[in-house]
Amino acid sequence: MGSAENKEVVRRLVKDIWNQGDATAIDRHFAATFRNHNPNLPLVTDRGSFAEWVAAMRYSFPDGVTHIDGLVAEGDFVVARWTMRGTHRGTINGMPPTGRMVTVTGTTFYHLLAGQVIECWWIIDTIGLLKQIGALQGTVMA
């Protein structure tokens, strides 16, 4: 598949999985051998644990909508810059629902093969999210 087709795969998976909450779409868009890389979620490494993470995020932010701010593709790689907006309505990392509207930004690097994602790398503004739901106060600088 070319760059344009791979970008379309990423657009569809964001729509199906993150915006419509279609858990069955994970098996369509992610290979059985999928590997996930997210330094904030070291236990989310394969398709099964990825599906559990998606379900937890959809539970915590059931009205969450992810907007793709930009896509860049080269060969089998697609980079998506995105923004998710949603209301904190479910417990996340032990933090009870606050009812607060949040905005989270991030970048995901997708590696695709034959129309399916085989590997992802994530950069997410987790500190910003934690501040917005009141789980983190102030800023710690090293």
QUIUR-V312457 format. One record per pair of residues at least 12 apart in sequence whose C-alpha atoms are under 8 Angstrom apart, sorted by the first residue. I is the first residue (numbers start at 1). J is the second residue. If there is no record, write none. Layout:
{{I/J} {I/J}}
This chain:
{{1/76} {1/113} {1/114} {1/115} {2/75} {2/76} {3/73} {3/74} {3/75} {3/76} {3/77} {3/78} {4/73} {5/115} {6/73} {6/76} {6/77} {6/78} {6/112} {6/115} {7/71} {7/72} {7/73} {7/78} {9/29} {9/115} {9/116} {10/78} {10/80} {11/68} {13/25} {13/26} {13/29} {14/66} {15/66} {17/54} {18/54} {18/58} {18/64} {18/65} {18/66} {19/64} {19/65} {19/66} {21/55} {21/58} {23/51} {23/55} {26/47} {26/51} {27/47} {28/116} {29/115} {29/116} {29/117} {30/47} {30/116} {30/117} {30/118} {31/47} {31/116} {31/117} {31/118} {32/47} {33/46} {33/47} {33/118} {34/46} {34/47} {34/117} {34/118} {34/119} {35/47} {35/118} {35/119} {35/120} {36/50} {36/119} {36/120} {36/121} {37/119} {37/120} {37/121} {37/122} {38/121} {38/122} {38/123} {39/122} {40/126} {56/92} {57/92} {59/89} {59/90} {59/91} {60/87} {60/88} {60/89} {60/90} {60/91} {60/92} {60/97} {61/86} {61/87} {61/88} {61/89} {61/90} {62/86} {62/87} {62/89} {63/86} {63/87} {64/84} {64/85} {64/86} {64/87} {65/84} {65/85} {65/86} {66/82} {66/83} {66/84} {66/85} {67/82} {67/83} {67/84} {68/80} {68/81} {68/82} {68/83} {69/81} {69/82} {69/83} {70/82} {76/111} {76/112} {76/113} {77/109} {77/110} {77/111} {77/112} {78/109} {78/110} {78/111} {78/112} {79/107} {79/108} {79/109} {79/110} {80/107} {80/108} {80/109} {80/110} {81/105} {81/106} {81/107} {81/108} {82/105} {82/106} {82/107} {83/103} {83/104} {83/105} {83/106} {84/102} {84/103} {84/104} {84/105} {85/101} {85/102} {85/103} {85/104} {86/101} {86/102} {86/103} {87/99} {87/100} {87/101} {87/102} {88/100} {88/101} {88/102} {88/133} {95/135} {98/133} {100/132} {100/133} {102/129} {102/132} {102/133} {103/129} {104/124} {104/125} {104/126} {104/128} {104/129} {105/124} {105/125} {106/122} {106/123} {106/124} {106/125} {107/122} {107/123} {107/124} {108/120} {108/121} {108/122} {108/123} {109/121} {109/122}}
